[in-house]
Amino acid sequence: MKKKTQKKLSLLVAAVALATYNIFTPDAKVKSNDIDYYVAVVSVSDGDTFRGVSEDGTETRFRMQGIDAPETGQAFSKRSKAKLSSLILGKRVGIRVHKKKDGFGRPVVWVETPNGLDAGEEMLKSGMAWHFKNYDNAENYNKLEQEARNNRVGLWKDSNPTAPWEYRKSKRYKE
């Protein structure tokens, strides 16, 4: 799909989401007071990356703070993407910025679902992401990954799951 057509489609999806769900109306379920702004999630790329449209119509690609999910083509990548999609796609989510831009120009953010859940925590609980300890030292994220590992939930059912950073590294040297 051409970029121009894809952008138009994304904006159309956002407009429909806004009209249908009235997602920029304050929601009593949102619990956090430290949200920087809200976006309508229009697409999910994988288990830790998504696109959202702000109230002013600006579309941005975001990277979630503290987690790393399987890459496209890697074991559990489709399930991880599906889990994040179930949490945030087509919904109004709260964004708290950790870092304005990563190496790919994406804001690195914590995401709060409409019902007040930390999307990163939910991805870890379900075993659909690793705690990205190289860039995050949150003890709650570490604990949630350990619990998922111990209970063999999600990708931890695999006898020897490959961390996304290791998968990316192996692909770089083969290409």
N, C-alpha and C positions, 0 to 999 in steps of 0.2 A: 504494500500500500504506500502511495506517495506521501511524503511528509505533510504536504499541504492538506490533503484529504484526511489524513490521520488527525491533524490538529483540529480541523473543522468537526470531525466526528467526536473528538474529545470534548470540545466546547459544547456541542449539541448534547452529549451525555450529561455534562455538568448542568446545562440549562434545564434539561428534563428533570434531573435530580433536584435542582433548586425548586422548580415549580411543583413537582410531585410531593416531595418530602418537606418542603419549606425548611431546608436544613440550616439556614442561617438565623432562624428564630432561636433565641436562647432556650436551652433545654435544661430543665430542672434536674435531670439525671446526671449531668456533668458535675463532678465533685471537686475538681481541682481549681484552685484559685491562681495557680501559676501558669496558666495557659497563655502563650504569647498571641496566638490567633487561631482561627478555625479554617479548615478547607473542606471542600467536597471531594471525596476520593473518586476519581474517574477511571483509574486503571491501576492494576497491580502487576508489576514486572516479575517479581519472585517473592520469596518469603521475607524480604527485608527492604524492598524498594517499591515505591508507588508514585503515582502522579496525583496531584490535588489541585483544585482551582479555588483561589481565595475569593472572598466577597467582592473584590474589585475586578474579578475575571482573569487574574493572572494565573497561568498554569505553571506549576513547578514540579520537578522530579525530586523526591525526598529519599534519603537513606536513613533507616532506623538506627538509633544509637544503642550500643550494647549487645547487639545480636548479629550473628552471621548465619544466613540460611543457605541450604544447598543451591548450587548453581544450576542453571538450565542444563539438562542433560545428565545431571548427577542424580544418584539414587535419592529418592524422596523429594526431588525438586517440585514435581507437580502437586504432591500432597501439601508441601509447605506453602506453595503459592495459593492453593485452595483454602488453606487454613487462614492465611492473612486476608484473603478475599472475603471469607465469611465474617471476619471481624470488622473490616473497614470499607469494602467496596460499595460505592453508591451511598455512603453515609457521610455525615458531618462529623469530623474528628477534631479534637484539640491538638494543637501542635505546641511543643515546648522546644525551643531551639537549644541544642547543645553546642553546635559549631556552625557558623554561617555557611561554610563550604568545605567539602572534602576535595580530594584530588580530581574528582570528576565534575566539580562545580555544583554538587548537590548539597543542600542543607542537611545536616545530620541532626535528627530530632527524636524526641520521645513522642509517642502517639497515644492519646487517650481516646478510647472508643466512646460512642454516645452514652453508654451506660456506665461510664466512669472507670473502665478497666484499662490497665497499662497493656497495650498491644504486644510489647516486647515480652512482658511476663507471660502473657497467654501463649505466645509462640514457644517459649521455653517450657512451660508446663506441659504443653501438648507434645513435646519432643520434636518440634518442627524447626528448631534452630539451636545453634550453639551459643553459649555466652562468649562474646568476643573479648576475651580477657586482655588481649594486646592493647585494646582501646577503651576498656571499661573495667572498673574495679568494684562495681556494685555488688555487695554481699548478697542481696536478695536474688539477683540474677544468677549468681554462682550457686546459691542454694537450690534454686528452681531447676537448674540444669542437672545438678547432682541427684535430685529427687527423680527426675525423669530418667536419668541413666540407671539409677538403682531399681526403678520400677519397670525398666525396659519399655518405655513409652515411645511411640513414634519411631523416629530414625534410630533410637537406641535399641530397637528390636534386632537391628542388623548386627551380625557378629563382630564386624570391624568397620564401623562407619568412618568415612573419610571427611575430615573437616574441610569446609569450603576453601579456606586459605591454602590448604595442602593441594586440593584439587586444582585451584587456579595456578598454583606454582608448577604442578606437573604439566599442565596444558601449555604454559608459557615456554617450557623447554622443549616441547615436542613440535611446536608450530614453527 
